């Protein structure tokens, strides 16, 4: 009996040392979005432009462009994310989600962050996204430091 208990204790200690990858998916209903704030770095003069999408109709148009409901994939792997542009999504329940905007090799884009939550939009190009954002939003500019 003692041998069994000692074996179970050893097993629990061993499992505690093995990193367990946590992967999950979450469906984000974009109808729950209150507003968007895109921050874009302009490479010609390294200025930062904030584009706010707050009007209810503009938010609905942005949701339709993105697809209404999107899937966020969460992973425990290490991240080598590289991006300049970002989006902050404000939800009606008070949550704020921050994502970098990554341009893919095929000129599509992802929203991703350093905790490896990734939203993929394979059927829209990065340029289509940015052009659409610029047509909808109110723009405010400021020099980046």
N, C-alpha and C positions, 0 to 999 in steps of 0.2 A: 504494500500500500504506500509506504514512504517513497519507494522507488518511483511509483506512478506519479505521485505529487511532485517529486523533484524533477521528473521528466517534463511534466506540464509547466512548471516554473521555468525550466531551461528553454522550452519552446516559446513561451511568452516573451522571455528576454530576447531570444534570437529574433522573433518577429518584430519586436520593438526597434531593432537596429536596422532592419531592412526598409529602405525608403519605398513607400507605396505610391505609385503614380495615381493621382486623382484626375479622372477625366469625366466630363459630363457635358451635356448640352442643355441649353435653355432657350425656349422660344420667347422672343421679345416682341410683344404686340406693339407695333409702332403707333397704334391708335391711343396708347397710353402716354405718348410723347407730348409734353407741354411746349417745349421749344428746343431749338438746336443752336449751337454756337460753333461755327467753323473758324479755326485760326489757320491762316495760310501765310507761309513765308514766301515773299517775292524775291527770287534769286538775283534779279538784276540789281537791286539796291539793298538787299537783305532787310527789307522792312517787313513788319508783320501786320497783316490785315485781319481784323475780326469781322466775321459776317454773321449777323444775328437773324435767325428765322423764328419769329415770335408770333406773327399774325396767324390766327387759327386756320384760315384758308391756305396760307403758304405752307404751314406745317402739314396739312392734309396732302398738298401737292408733293411735298418732299417724301411723305410716307408712300404715296403712290409710286413715285420714282424708285424708291428703295424696295418696294414690294409688300408694304403693309405689315407683315409679320416676318421676322428674320430669326435665324437660328444662331445663337452664340455658342461656339465650342470652347469649353474650358479644358485646359490641359496642365499637367504638372511638369512638363518638360522645360528645359532651359530655353530662354528666348534670345534670339539675335535680331530682334525687331529694329528696323531702321526707318525712320520717317521724319519729315519736317512738318507736314500739315497734320492737324488734329481736329477732332470734333468732340464737343461735350454735349451729351443728350440729357435733358432735364425731363424727368417723368412726373406724371400727375401725382404719384404717391410720395413725392419728395426725393426720390433717389436721383443721383447724378452719375452718369456713366461716361468715362473718358476713354477715347480710342485715338490712336494714331492712324493716319490714312496712308496705307502702303500701296504703291503702284506695283502691280505684278509684271512679270516678263511679257505676258500677253496683253498688256495695257488695260487689264482689269484692275480691281482694287480690293483691298481688305480694310476693315476697321479692326485694329488689334491694339492690345496694350501689353505692358510688361508682365502682367499676371497671366498672360497667354489666353485671354478671352478673345476670340477671333470671330468676326462676322465676315463672310465672303459674299461678294456680289460679282459673280462671274459673267453675268450677261450685260453689265454696264462698264464702260471704259472710265478711266480716271478723268480724262478730259471732259466727258459727258457729265460726270458728277460735278466737277468744279464749275463748268459753264452753267449748269442748272442752279447750283448754289448761288452763283453771282447774280443770276436773273431774279431770284426770289428775295435775297436778303438785304438788310440794311448794313452798310459797310462803315466801319470805323477803323482808322489807321493809326499806327504808332510805330516808332522806331524800336527794333529789338536791341537788346543790350549785348 
